Amino acid sequence: MEFLKTIPARILTAILLLQAVAYYAVASRSEQVPVIGPLNTFPRDSNGWTMEHEYPLEKEVADVLKADDTLNRVYVNWQEKISASLFIAYFKSQRYGQSPHSPRNCLPGAGWEPSEDGTLSIAVPGRATPIDVHRYVIARGREESVVLYWYHSHNRVIPGEFSAKFWLVADAIRYRRSDTALVRIIVPVSDRGRGYAEKIAVEFTQAMYQDVAHQLPQ
């Protein structure tokens, strides 16, 4: 039982308990599943950013993710001459085990390793208070990228996995809903450094936030 005395083990145990509570909270009653438009209708141009390419998920990745809809695009700001990728995975229900995979788990599996990890507050249009998002830097060989991500549930921005599980339980009990979305932004680090890449990631978040909020269920 020494394993259960470690902090990671306690966090994992708490997450599993929250998942179990959420499952029974939703499964015991009919679930309210919101209707949203397909993610491929998401704007291709927004506040100085233009979609350069859209990448459909590989079947193997889609089969593991089990999202109900996804968006995977690269946008370009021609004035700044830099790109940013936007990924959204939407889950209309988490009743049957579908849930977002943390980027901290899937990106290392693709060969990227985290070198910095924390949270970041960003003032965005349409909200009176800043949103808190998860921020970390990933590296693969000499390549580096700044990653920002959050869980978007009912116009609520949640930076971490544990908090997302807490709100899943609360919303399942109060609203009979378990829908959520993972929103991830990646900006490559250029010769202008990490600080500049983070600045671009923040600006991209600010440019796209209202479109994301309008696309996803309230």
TAMO-V99223 format. One record per backbone hydrogen bond with DSSP energy under -1.0 kcal/mol. NH is the residue of the N-H (numbers start at 1). CO is the residue of the C=O. If there is no record, write none. Layout:
nh: (NH/NH)
co: (CO/CO)
This chain:
nh: (5/6/10/11/12/13/14/15/16/17/18/19/20/21/22/23/24/25/26/27/28/29/32/41/42/46/49/50/51/52/53/55/62/63/64/65/66/68/69/71/73/74/75/76/77/81/82/84/85/86/87/88/89/90/91/97/105/106/107/110/111/112/113/115/116/118/120/122/127/131/133/134/135/136/137/138/139/140/143/145/146/147/148/149/150/151/152/153/156/158/164/165/166/167/168/169/170/171/172/173/174/175/177/180/182/183/184/185/186/187/189/193/197/198/199/200/201/202/203/204/205/206/207/208/209/212/213/214/215/216)
co: (2/3/6/7/8/9/10/11/12/13/14/15/16/17/18/19/20/21/22/23/24/26/176/38/39/49/46/76/44/74/74/72/58/59/60/61/62/90/90/88/86/53/84/50/82/77/77/75/186/73/184/71/182/69/180/94/102/102/103/107/108/107/139/137/137/135/133/131/124/122/120/149/118/147/116/145/113/143/140/138/187/136/185/134/183/158/181/156/153/151/160/161/162/163/164/165/166/167/168/169/170/171/171/91/89/150/87/148/85/146/144/190/193/194/195/196/197/198/199/200/201/202/203/204/205/208/209/210/211/212)
